[in-house]
Amino acid sequence: MMFKYVILLLGLTYLVNCKTVTVGTMYDPTGLVRKVYEKNVEAASVPLVKREKEVYFEYPNPGVAIKGIAIKDLDNGLAEPSITRGGIGFGFVTIKLKSERGSGLNYLIEIYA
């Protein structure tokens, strides 16, 4: 019985430590939501330096809104992703990725509309 609690605690610790952000709808059984953008963002680590990257996406068709955003941490690093402008319900989004001092970035950004 105690073994189950230890496994559950380790699983929760892993999930909390991961810096992946998922907002909105990524899957729709009717097929109305589809992936419109995918980009891998990488930056090498530099000692004592915080790395920052901004990714901007604007949907070319006016009147079509973003329905989902997935920012996946591929390295389980210490970087912090954030949506700074736009996002769900808008036709554009600006995503900022900021690493911990001395760490790099390795993220996969997916946008659904």
C-alpha distances in whole Angstrom, upper triangle without the diagonal:
4,5,6,7,9,10,11,13,15,16,17,19,21,22,23,25,27,30,31,33,33,35,37,37,36,36,38,38,42,43,45,42,43,43,46,45,43,44,42,43,43,44,44,43,45,45,45,46,44,44,45,46,47,47,49,49,51,51,55,55,56,54,51,48,45,42,39,39,36,36,34,33,33,33,30,32,33,36,36,37,39,41,45,47,47,44,43,46,48,50,49,46,46,43,43,41,41,39,38,41,41,39,40,39,38,38,38,40,40,42,42,45
4,5,5,6,9,10,11,13,14,16,17,19,20,21,23,25,28,29,31,32,34,36,37,36,37,39,39,43,44,45,43,43,42,46,45,42,43,41,41,41,42,41,40,43,42,42,43,41,42,43,44,45,45,47,48,50,51,54,55,56,54,51,48,45,42,39,38,35,35,32,31,32,31,28,30,31,34,34,35,37,40,43,46,46,43,42,45,48,49,48,45,45,42,41,39,39,37,35,38,38,36,38,37,36,36,37,39,39,41,42,45
4,5,5,6,9,10,11,12,14,15,17,19,20,21,23,27,28,30,31,33,35,35,34,35,37,38,41,42,43,41,41,40,43,42,40,40,38,39,38,39,39,38,41,40,40,41,40,40,41,42,43,43,46,46,49,49,52,53,54,53,49,46,43,40,37,36,33,33,30,29,29,28,25,28,29,32,33,34,36,39,42,44,45,42,41,44,46,48,47,44,44,40,40,37,37,35,34,37,37,34,35,35,34,34,34,36,37,39,40,43
4,5,5,6,9,10,11,12,14,15,17,18,20,22,25,26,28,28,30,32,32,31,31,34,34,38,38,40,38,38,37,41,40,38,38,36,37,37,39,39,38,40,40,40,41,39,39,40,40,41,41,44,44,46,46,50,50,51,50,46,43,40,37,34,33,31,31,28,27,28,27,24,27,28,31,31,32,34,36,40,42,42,39,38,41,43,45,44,41,41,38,38,36,36,34,33,36,37,34,35,34,33,32,33,34,34,37,37,40
4,5,5,6,9,10,10,12,14,15,16,18,20,24,24,26,27,29,31,32,31,32,34,35,39,39,40,38,38,38,41,40,38,38,36,36,36,38,38,36,39,39,39,39,37,38,38,39,40,40,42,43,45,46,49,50,51,49,46,43,39,37,34,33,30,30,27,27,27,27,24,26,27,29,29,31,32,35,38,40,41,38,37,40,42,44,43,40,40,37,36,34,34,33,31,34,35,33,34,33,32,31,32,34,34,36,37,40
4,5,5,6,9,10,11,12,14,15,17,19,22,24,26,27,29,32,32,32,32,35,36,40,40,41,38,39,37,40,39,37,37,35,35,34,35,35,34,36,36,36,37,35,36,36,37,39,39,42,42,45,45,49,50,51,49,46,43,40,37,34,32,30,29,26,25,26,24,21,24,24,27,28,29,32,34,37,40,41,38,37,41,43,44,43,40,39,36,35,33,32,31,29,32,32,30,31,31,30,30,31,33,34,36,37,40
4,5,5,6,9,10,11,12,14,15,17,21,21,24,25,27,30,30,29,29,32,33,37,37,38,35,35,34,37,36,34,34,32,32,32,34,33,32,35,35,35,36,34,34,35,36,37,37,39,40,42,43,46,47,48,47,44,41,37,35,31,30,27,27,24,23,23,22,19,22,23,26,27,28,30,33,36,38,39,36,35,39,40,42,41,38,37,34,34,31,31,29,29,31,31,29,30,29,28,27,28,30,31,33,34,37
4,5,5,6,9,10,11,12,14,16,19,20,22,22,25,27,27,27,27,30,31,34,35,36,33,34,33,36,35,33,33,31,32,32,33,34,33,35,35,35,36,33,34,34,35,35,35,38,38,40,41,44,45,46,44,41,38,35,32,29,28,25,25,23,22,23,22,19,22,23,25,25,26,28,30,34,36,36,33,32,36,38,40,38,36,35,32,32,30,30,29,28,31,31,29,30,29,27,27,27,29,29,31,32,35
4,5,5,6,9,10,11,12,15,18,19,21,22,25,27,28,28,29,32,33,37,37,37,35,35,34,36,35,33,33,31,31,31,32,32,31,33,33,33,33,31,32,32,33,34,35,37,38,40,41,45,46,46,45,42,38,35,33,29,28,25,25,22,21,22,21,18,20,21,23,23,25,27,29,32,35,36,33,32,36,38,40,38,35,35,31,31,28,28,27,25,28,29,27,28,27,26,26,27,29,30,32,33,36
4,5,5,6,9,10,11,13,16,18,20,22,25,27,28,27,28,31,33,36,36,37,34,34,32,35,34,31,31,29,29,28,29,29,28,31,30,31,31,29,30,30,31,33,33,36,36,39,40,44,45,46,44,41,38,35,32,29,27,24,23,20,19,20,18,15,18,18,21,22,24,26,29,32,35,35,32,32,36,38,39,37,34,34,30,29,27,26,25,23,26,27,24,25,25,24,24,25,27,28,30,32,35
4,5,5,6,9,10,11,15,15,18,19,22,24,24,24,25,28,29,33,32,33,30,30,29,32,30,28,28,26,27,27,28,29,28,31,31,31,31,29,29,29,30,31,31,33,34,36,37,40,41,42,41,38,35,31,29,26,24,21,20,18,17,18,17,14,17,18,20,21,22,24,27,30,32,33,30,29,33,35,36,35,32,31,28,28,25,25,24,23,27,27,24,25,24,22,22,22,24,25,27,28,32
4,5,5,6,9,10,13,14,16,17,20,22,23,23,24,27,29,32,32,33,30,30,29,31,30,28,28,27,27,27,28,29,28,30,30,30,30,28,28,28,29,30,30,32,32,35,36,40,40,41,40,37,33,30,28,24,23,20,20,18,17,18,18,14,17,17,19,19,20,22,24,28,30,31,28,27,31,33,34,33,30,30,26,26,24,24,23,22,25,26,24,24,23,22,21,22,24,25,27,27,31
4,5,5,6,9,12,14,16,18,21,24,25,25,27,30,32,35,34,35,32,32,30,32,31,28,28,26,25,25,26,26,25,28,27,27,27,25,26,26,27,28,29,32,32,35,36,40,41,42,41,38,35,31,29,26,24,21,20,17,16,17,16,12,14,15,17,17,19,21,24,27,30,31,28,28,32,34,35,33,30,29,26,25,22,22,20,19,22,23,21,22,21,21,20,22,24,25,27,29,32
4,6,5,6,10,12,15,16,20,23,24,23,24,28,30,33,32,33,29,29,27,30,28,25,25,23,23,22,23,24,23,26,26,26,26,24,24,24,25,26,27,29,30,33,34,38,39,40,39,36,33,29,27,24,22,18,17,14,13,14,13,9,12,13,15,16,17,20,23,26,29,30,27,27,31,32,33,32,28,27,24,23,21,21,19,18,21,22,19,20,19,18,17,19,21,22,25,26,30
4,5,5,9,9,12,13,16,19,20,19,21,25,27,30,29,30,26,26,25,27,25,23,23,21,22,22,23,24,24,27,27,27,26,24,24,24,24,25,25,27,28,31,31,35,36,37,36,33,29,26,24,20,19,16,15,13,12,13,13,10,13,13,15,15,16,18,20,23,26,27,24,24,27,29,30,29,26,25,22,21,19,20,19,19,22,23,20,20,19,18,16,17,19,20,22,23,27
4,6,8,10,11,14,16,20,21,21,23,27,29,32,31,31,28,28,26,28,27,25,24,23,22,22,23,24,23,26,26,25,25,22,22,22,23,24,24,27,28,31,32,35,37,37,36,33,30,26,25,21,19,17,15,14,13,15,14,11,12,12,14,13,14,16,19,22,25,26,23,24,27,29,30,28,25,24,21,20,18,18,17,17,20,21,19,20,18,18,17,19,20,21,23,25,28
4,7,9,12,15,18,21,23,22,25,28,31,34,33,33,29,29,27,28,26,24,23,21,20,20,20,21,19,22,22,22,22,19,20,20,21,23,23,26,27,30,32,36,37,38,37,34,31,27,26,22,20,17,15,13,11,13,12,8,9,9,11,11,13,16,19,22,25,26,24,25,29,29,31,29,25,24,20,19,16,16,14,14,17,18,15,16,15,15,15,17,19,21,23,25,29
4,6,9,12,15,19,20,19,22,25,28,31,29,29,26,25,23,25,23,20,19,17,17,17,18,19,18,21,22,22,21,19,18,18,19,20,20,23,24,27,29,32,34,35,34,31,28,24,23,19,17,13,11,9,7,10,9,6,8,8,10,10,11,14,17,20,23,24,21,22,26,27,28,26,22,21,18,17,14,15,13,14,17,18,15,15,13,13,12,14,15,17,20,22,25
4,7,10,13,17,19,18,21,25,27,30,28,28,24,24,21,23,20,18,17,15,14,15,16,17,17,20,21,21,19,16,16,15,15,16,17,20,21,24,26,29,31,32,31,28,25,22,21,17,14,11,9,8,6,9,9,7,7,7,7,6,7,10,13,16,19,20,18,19,23,24,25,22,19,17,14,13,11,11,11,12,16,17,14,13,11,11,10,12,13,15,17,20,23
4,7,10,14,15,14,17,21,24,26,25,24,21,20,18,19,17,15,15,14,13,15,17,19,19,22,24,24,22,19,17,16,16,16,16,18,19,22,23,26,28,29,28,25,22,18,17,14,11,8,6,5,5,9,10,8,10,11,10,9,8,10,12,16,18,19,16,17,20,21,22,20,17,16,13,13,11,13,13,15,19,20,16,15,12,11,9,10,10,12,14,16,19
4,7,10,12,12,16,19,22,24,23,22,18,18,16,18,16,15,15,15,14,17,19,21,21,24,26,26,23,20,18,17,16,15,15,16,17,19,20,24,25,26,25,22,19,15,14,11,8,6,5,7,8,12,14,12,13,13,12,9,7,8,9,13,15,15,12,13,17,18,19,17,14,14,11,12,11,14,15,17,20,22,19,18,14,14,10,11,10,11,12,14,17
4,7,9,9,12,15,18,20,19,18,15,15,14,16,15,14,15,16,16,19,21,24,25,28,29,29,27,23,22,20,18,17,16,17,16,18,19,23,23,24,23,20,16,13,11,8,6,4,6,8,11,14,16,15,17,17,15,13,11,11,11,14,16,15,11,11,15,16,17,16,14,15,12,14,14,17,18,21,24,26,22,21,17,16,13,12,10,9,10,11,14
4,7,8,12,14,17,19,18,17,13,14,14,15,15,15,17,18,19,21,24,27,27,30,32,32,29,25,24,21,20,18,16,17,16,17,17,21,21,22,20,17,14,10,8,6,5,7,9,11,14,17,20,19,20,20,18,15,12,11,10,13,14,13,9,8,11,13,15,14,12,14,13,15,16,19,21,23,26,28,25,24,20,19,15,14,12,11,10,10,12
4,7,9,11,15,16,15,13,11,12,12,14,15,16,18,20,21,24,27,30,31,34,36,35,33,29,27,24,22,20,18,18,16,17,16,20,19,20,18,15,11,9,6,4,6,9,12,14,17,20,23,22,23,23,21,19,16,14,13,16,15,13,9,7,9,12,14,14,13,15,15,18,19,22,24,27,30,32,29,27,23,22,18,16,14,12,10,9,10
4,6,7,11,12,12,10,7,10,10,13,14,15,18,20,22,25,28,31,32,35,38,37,35,31,29,27,25,22,20,19,17,18,16,20,19,20,18,14,12,9,6,5,8,9,13,15,19,21,24,23,25,26,24,21,18,17,16,19,18,16,12,9,11,14,15,16,15,18,17,20,21,25,26,29,33,34,31,29,25,23,19,17,14,11,10,8,9
4,7,10,12,10,10,7,8,8,11,12,13,16,18,20,23,26,29,31,34,36,36,34,31,28,26,24,22,19,19,17,18,16,19,19,21,19,16,13,10,8,5,7,8,12,13,17,18,22,21,23,25,23,21,18,18,17,20,20,17,13,12,14,16,16,17,16,18,17,20,21,24,26,28,32,33,29,27,23,21,17,14,12,9,8,6,9
4,7,9,8,9,6,8,9,13,15,15,19,20,23,26,29,32,34,37,40,40,38,34,32,30,27,26,23,22,20,20,19,21,21,22,20,17,15,13,10,9,11,12,15,16,20,21,24,24,26,28,26,25,22,22,20,24,23,20,17,14,16,18,18,20,19,22,21,24,24,28,29,32,35,36,32,30,26,24,20,17,16,12,12,9,10
4,5,5,6,6,8,11,14,17,18,21,24,26,29,33,36,37,41,43,43,41,37,35,33,30,28,25,25,22,22,19,22,20,22,19,16,15,14,10,11,14,15,19,20,23,24,28,28,30,31,30,28,25,24,23,26,25,22,18,15,16,19,19,21,21,24,23,27,28,31,33,35,39,39,36,34,30,27,24,21,19,15,14,10,11
4,5,8,9,11,14,17,20,21,24,26,29,32,36,38,40,44,46,46,44,41,38,36,34,32,29,28,25,25,22,24,23,24,22,19,18,17,14,14,17,18,22,22,26,27,30,30,33,34,33,31,28,28,26,29,28,25,22,19,20,22,22,24,25,28,27,30,31,34,36,38,42,42,39,37,33,30,27,23,22,18,17,14,14
4,6,8,10,14,16,20,21,25,28,30,34,37,40,42,45,48,48,46,42,40,37,35,32,29,28,25,24,21,23,21,22,20,17,17,17,14,15,19,20,24,25,28,29,33,33,35,37,35,33,30,29,27,30,29,25,22,19,19,21,21,24,25,28,28,31,32,36,38,40,44,45,41,39,35,32,29,25,23,20,18,14,13
4,6,7,11,13,16,18,22,25,27,31,34,37,39,43,45,46,43,40,37,35,32,30,26,25,22,21,18,20,18,20,19,15,15,15,13,14,17,18,21,22,26,27,31,31,33,35,33,31,28,27,25,28,27,24,20,18,18,20,19,21,22,25,26,29,30,34,35,38,42,42,39,36,32,29,26,22,20,17,15,11,11
4,6,10,12,15,18,21,24,27,30,34,37,39,42,45,45,42,39,36,34,31,28,25,23,20,19,16,17,15,17,15,12,12,12,10,12,15,17,21,22,26,27,31,31,33,34,32,30,27,26,23,26,24,21,18,15,15,17,16,18,20,23,24,27,29,32,34,37,41,42,38,36,32,29,26,22,20,16,14,10,8
4,7,9,12,14,18,21,23,27,30,33,35,39,41,41,39,35,33,30,27,25,21,20,17,16,14,16,15,16,15,11,11,9,7,8,11,13,17,19,22,24,27,27,29,31,28,26,23,22,20,23,21,18,15,13,13,15,14,16,17,20,20,24,25,29,31,34,37,38,34,32,28,26,22,19,16,12,10,6,5
4,6,9,11,15,18,21,24,28,31,33,36,39,40,37,34,31,28,25,23,20,19,15,15,13,15,14,17,16,12,12,10,9,9,11,13,16,17,21,22,25,26,28,29,27,26,22,22,20,23,21,19,16,14,15,16,14,16,16,19,19,23,24,28,29,32,36,36,33,30,26,23,20,16,14,10,9,5,6
4,6,8,11,14,17,21,24,27,30,33,36,36,34,30,27,25,22,20,16,16,13,14,12,14,14,17,17,13,12,10,10,9,9,10,13,14,18,19,22,23,25,26,24,23,20,20,18,21,20,17,14,14,15,15,14,14,14,17,17,20,21,24,26,29,32,33,29,26,23,20,16,13,11,7,6,4,7
4,7,11,14,16,20,23,27,29,32,35,36,33,30,27,24,21,18,15,13,10,10,8,10,11,14,15,11,11,9,10,10,10,12,14,16,19,20,24,25,26,27,24,23,20,19,17,20,18,16,14,14,15,14,12,12,13,15,16,19,20,24,26,29,32,33,29,26,23,20,17,14,11,8,6,5,6
4,7,10,13,16,20,23,26,29,32,32,29,26,23,20,17,15,11,11,8,10,9,11,13,16,17,14,13,10,12,11,10,10,12,14,17,17,21,22,23,24,21,20,17,17,15,18,17,15,13,14,16,15,12,11,11,13,13,16,17,21,23,26,29,29,26,23,19,17,14,10,8,6,5,7,9
4,7,10,13,17,20,23,26,29,30,27,24,21,19,16,14,11,12,10,13,13,15,17,20,21,17,16,13,14,12,10,10,10,11,14,14,17,19,20,22,19,19,16,17,16,18,18,17,15,16,18,17,16,14,13,14,13,15,15,19,20,24,26,26,23,20,16,13,11,7,6,5,7,9,12
4,6,10,13,16,19,22,25,27,24,21,18,16,12,12,9,11,10,13,14,17,19,22,23,20,19,16,17,15,12,11,10,11,12,12,15,17,18,19,17,17,14,16,15,17,18,18,16,18,20,19,17,15,13,13,12,13,13,16,18,21,23,23,20,16,13,11,8,6,5,7,9,12,15
4,6,10,13,16,19,22,24,21,19,15,14,12,12,10,13,13,17,18,20,23,25,27,24,22,19,20,17,14,12,10,9,10,9,12,15,15,17,14,15,13,16,16,19,20,20,18,20,23,22,21,18,16,15,13,13,12,15,15,19,21,20,17,13,10,7,6,4,6,9,12,15,19
4,7,10,13,16,19,20,17,15,12,11,8,9,8,12,13,17,19,21,24,26,28,25,23,20,21,18,15,13,10,10,10,10,12,14,13,15,12,13,11,14,15,17,18,19,18,21,24,22,21,18,15,13,11,11,9,11,12,16,17,17,14,10,7,6,5,6,8,11,14,17,20
4,7,10,13,16,18,15,13,10,10,9,11,11,15,17,21,23,25,28,30,31,29,27,24,25,22,18,16,13,12,10,10,10,13,12,13,11,13,13,16,17,19,21,22,22,24,27,26,25,22,19,17,14,13,10,11,11,14,15,14,11,7,5,5,7,9,11,14,17,21,24
4,7,9,13,14,12,10,7,8,8,12,13,17,19,23,25,27,31,32,34,31,29,26,27,24,21,19,15,15,13,12,12,14,12,13,11,13,14,16,19,20,22,24,23,26,29,28,27,23,21,18,15,13,10,10,9,12,13,11,9,5,5,7,9,12,14,18,20,24,27
4,7,10,12,11,11,8,11,12,15,17,20,23,26,29,31,34,36,37,35,33,30,31,28,24,22,18,17,14,13,12,14,12,13,12,15,16,19,22,23,25,27,27,30,33,31,31,27,24,21,18,16,13,12,10,12,12,9,8,5,7,9,12,15,17,21,24,28,31
4,7,9,8,8,7,11,13,16,19,22,25,29,31,34,37,38,39,37,35,32,32,29,25,23,19,18,15,15,12,14,11,11,11,14,16,19,22,23,26,29,28,31,34,33,32,29,26,23,20,17,13,12,9,9,9,6,5,4,7,10,14,17,19,23,26,30,33
4,6,6,8,8,12,14,18,20,24,27,31,33,36,39,40,42,39,37,34,35,32,28,26,22,22,19,18,16,17,14,14,13,16,19,21,24,25,28,30,30,33,36,35,34,31,28,24,21,18,15,13,10,10,8,5,7,7,11,14,17,21,22,26,29,33,36
4,6,9,10,14,17,21,23,27,30,34,37,39,42,43,44,42,40,37,38,34,31,28,25,24,20,20,18,18,15,14,14,18,20,23,26,26,30,32,32,35,39,37,37,34,30,27,24,21,17,15,12,10,7,4,8,10,13,17,20,23,25,29,32,35,38
4,7,10,13,17,20,23,27,30,33,36,39,42,43,44,42,39,36,37,34,30,29,25,24,21,22,19,19,16,14,14,17,19,22,25,25,28,31,32,35,38,36,37,33,29,26,23,20,17,13,11,9,5,5,8,11,14,18,21,24,26,30,32,35,38
4,6,10,13,16,20,23,26,30,33,35,39,39,40,38,36,33,34,31,28,26,22,22,19,20,18,19,15,13,12,15,17,19,22,22,25,28,28,32,35,33,33,29,26,22,20,16,14,11,9,8,5,5,8,9,12,16,18,22,23,27,29,33,35
4,7,10,13,17,20,23,27,30,32,35,36,37,35,32,30,31,28,24,23,19,19,17,18,16,16,13,11,9,11,13,15,18,18,21,24,25,28,31,30,30,26,23,19,16,13,10,7,5,6,4,6,7,8,10,14,16,19,20,24,26,29,32
4,7,10,13,17,20,24,27,29,32,33,34,32,30,27,28,26,22,20,17,17,15,16,15,16,12,11,9,11,12,14,17,17,20,23,23,26,29,27,27,23,20,17,14,11,8,6,5,8,8,8,8,7,7,11,13,16,17,21,23,26,29
4,7,10,13,17,20,23,26,29,30,31,29,27,24,25,23,19,18,15,16,15,16,16,17,14,12,9,10,10,11,13,13,16,19,19,23,26,24,24,20,17,13,11,7,6,4,6,10,10,12,11,9,9,12,12,15,15,19,20,24,26
4,7,10,13,17,20,22,26,26,28,26,24,21,23,20,17,16,13,15,14,16,16,17,15,14,11,11,10,11,12,12,14,17,17,20,23,21,21,17,14,10,8,6,5,7,9,13,14,15,13,11,9,11,11,13,12,16,17,21,23
4,7,10,13,17,19,22,23,24,22,20,18,20,18,15,15,12,15,15,17,18,19,17,17,13,12,10,10,10,9,11,13,14,17,20,18,17,13,10,7,6,5,6,9,12,15,17,18,17,14,12,13,12,13,11,14,15,18,20
4,7,10,13,16,19,20,21,19,17,15,17,16,12,13,11,14,15,17,18,19,18,18,15,14,11,11,10,10,11,12,12,15,18,15,14,11,8,6,5,6,8,12,14,18,20,21,19,16,13,13,11,11,9,11,11,15,17
4,7,10,13,16,16,18,16,15,13,16,15,12,14,13,16,18,20,22,23,22,22,18,16,13,12,10,10,9,10,11,14,16,13,11,8,6,5,6,9,11,15,18,21,23,25,22,20,17,17,14,14,11,12,11,14,15
4,7,9,12,13,15,13,12,10,13,13,11,13,13,16,19,20,23,24,24,24,20,19,15,14,11,12,10,10,10,12,14,11,8,6,5,7,9,12,14,18,21,24,27,28,25,22,19,18,15,14,10,10,9,11,12
4,6,9,10,12,10,10,9,13,14,13,16,16,20,22,24,27,27,27,27,24,22,18,17,14,14,11,9,10,12,12,9,6,4,7,9,12,15,18,21,24,28,30,31,29,26,23,22,19,17,14,13,10,12,11
4,6,7,9,7,8,8,11,13,13,16,17,20,23,25,28,29,29,30,26,24,21,19,16,17,14,11,11,12,12,9,5,6,9,12,14,18,20,24,27,31,33,34,31,28,25,24,21,18,15,13,10,10,9
4,6,9,9,10,11,15,16,17,19,21,24,27,28,31,32,32,33,29,28,24,23,19,20,17,15,15,16,15,12,8,9,12,15,18,21,23,27,30,34,36,37,34,31,28,26,24,21,18,16,13,13,11
4,6,6,9,11,14,16,18,21,23,26,29,30,33,34,35,35,32,30,26,24,21,22,18,15,15,15,14,12,8,11,14,17,20,23,26,30,33,36,39,40,37,34,31,29,26,23,20,18,14,14,11
4,6,8,11,14,17,18,22,24,27,30,32,35,36,36,36,33,30,27,24,21,21,17,14,15,15,12,10,7,10,14,17,20,24,27,30,33,37,39,41,38,35,32,31,28,25,22,20,16,15,12
4,6,10,12,16,18,21,24,27,30,32,35,36,36,36,33,30,27,24,20,21,17,14,14,13,10,9,7,11,14,18,21,24,27,31,34,37,40,41,39,36,33,32,28,26,22,20,16,14,11
4,7,9,12,15,18,21,24,27,29,32,32,33,34,30,28,24,22,19,20,17,13,12,11,9,8,6,10,13,16,19,23,25,29,32,35,38,39,36,34,30,29,25,23,19,16,13,11,7
4,6,9,12,15,18,21,24,27,30,30,30,30,27,25,21,19,15,17,14,10,9,7,5,5,5,8,10,14,16,20,22,26,29,32,35,37,34,31,28,27,23,21,17,14,11,9,6
4,6,8,11,14,17,21,23,26,26,27,27,24,22,18,16,13,15,12,9,6,5,6,6,6,7,8,12,13,17,19,23,26,29,32,33,30,28,24,23,19,17,13,11,7,6,5
4,7,11,14,17,20,22,26,25,27,27,24,22,18,17,14,16,15,11,8,5,6,8,9,11,11,14,15,19,20,24,26,29,33,34,31,29,25,24,20,17,14,11,8,6,5
4,7,10,13,16,19,22,21,23,23,21,19,15,14,12,15,14,12,8,6,9,11,11,12,11,13,13,16,18,21,23,26,30,31,28,25,22,20,16,14,11,8,6,5,7
4,7,10,13,16,19,18,19,20,17,15,12,11,9,13,13,11,8,8,11,12,12,11,9,11,10,13,14,17,20,22,26,27,24,22,18,16,13,11,8,6,5,6,9
4,6,10,12,15,15,16,17,15,13,10,11,11,14,15,14,11,11,15,15,16,14,12,13,11,13,13,16,18,20,24,25,21,19,16,14,10,8,6,5,6,8,12
4,7,9,12,12,13,14,11,10,7,9,10,13,15,15,12,13,17,17,17,15,12,12,9,10,10,13,14,17,20,21,18,16,12,10,7,6,5,6,9,12,15
4,6,9,9,11,12,11,11,9,12,13,17,18,19,16,17,21,21,21,19,16,15,12,13,11,14,14,16,20,20,16,14,11,9,5,5,6,8,11,14,18
4,6,6,7,9,8,9,9,12,15,18,20,21,19,20,24,24,24,21,18,17,13,13,10,12,11,13,17,17,13,11,8,6,5,7,9,12,15,18,21
4,6,8,11,11,13,12,16,18,21,23,24,22,23,26,26,26,24,21,20,16,16,13,15,13,15,18,17,13,11,9,6,6,7,10,13,16,19,23
4,5,9,10,12,13,17,20,22,25,26,24,26,29,29,29,26,23,22,18,17,14,14,12,13,16,14,11,9,8,6,8,10,13,16,20,23,26
4,7,8,11,12,16,19,22,24,26,23,25,29,29,29,27,23,22,18,17,14,14,12,12,15,15,11,11,10,9,9,12,14,17,20,23,27
4,6,9,11,15,18,20,24,25,24,25,29,29,29,27,23,21,17,15,12,11,8,8,11,11,8,8,7,8,10,13,15,18,21,24,28
4,7,10,13,17,19,22,24,23,25,29,28,29,26,22,20,16,14,11,9,6,6,9,10,7,8,8,10,11,15,16,20,22,25,29
4,7,10,14,15,19,21,20,22,26,25,26,23,19,16,13,10,7,5,4,5,9,10,8,7,6,9,9,13,14,17,19,23,26
4,7,10,12,16,18,17,19,23,22,23,20,17,14,11,8,6,5,6,8,11,14,11,11,9,11,10,13,13,16,18,21,24
4,7,9,13,14,13,16,19,19,20,17,13,11,7,6,5,6,9,11,15,16,14,13,10,11,9,11,10,13,14,17,20
4,6,9,11,11,13,16,16,17,14,11,9,6,5,7,9,11,14,17,19,17,16,13,14,12,13,12,14,14,17,19
4,6,8,7,10,13,12,14,11,7,6,5,6,9,12,15,17,20,23,20,19,16,17,14,14,11,13,12,15,16
4,7,8,12,14,12,14,11,8,6,6,7,10,12,16,18,21,23,21,20,18,19,16,17,14,16,15,17,18
4,6,10,11,9,11,8,6,5,7,9,13,15,19,22,24,27,25,23,20,21,18,18,15,16,14,16,17
4,7,8,6,7,5,4,6,9,12,15,18,22,25,27,29,27,25,22,22,19,19,15,15,12,14,13
4,6,6,7,6,5,7,9,12,15,18,21,24,27,29,27,25,21,21,18,16,13,12,9,10,11
4,6,8,9,8,11,12,16,18,21,24,27,30,32,29,27,24,23,19,18,14,13,10,9,9
4,7,9,10,13,15,18,21,24,27,30,33,35,33,31,27,26,23,21,17,16,12,11,9
4,5,7,11,13,17,20,23,26,29,32,34,32,30,26,26,22,21,17,15,12,12,10
4,7,11,14,17,20,24,27,30,33,34,32,29,26,25,22,20,16,14,11,11,9
4,7,10,14,17,20,23,27,29,31,28,26,23,22,19,18,14,13,10,11,11
4,6,10,13,16,20,23,26,27,25,23,19,19,16,15,11,11,9,11,12
4,7,10,13,17,20,22,24,22,20,17,17,15,14,11,13,11,14,15
4,7,10,13,17,19,21,19,16,13,14,11,12,9,11,11,14,16
4,6,10,13,16,18,16,14,11,13,11,13,11,14,14,18,20
4,7,10,13,14,12,10,8,10,9,11,11,14,15,19,22
4,7,9,11,10,9,8,11,11,14,14,18,19,23,25
4,6,8,6,6,6,10,11,15,16,19,21,25,28
4,6,5,8,9,12,14,18,19,22,25,28,31
4,6,9,11,15,17,21,22,25,28,31,34
4,7,10,14,17,20,22,26,28,32,35
4,7,10,13,17,19,23,25,29,32
4,7,10,14,16,20,22,26,29
4,6,10,12,16,19,22,25
4,7,10,13,17,20,24
4,6,10,13,16,20
4,7,10,13,17
4,7,10,14
4,7,10
4,7
4
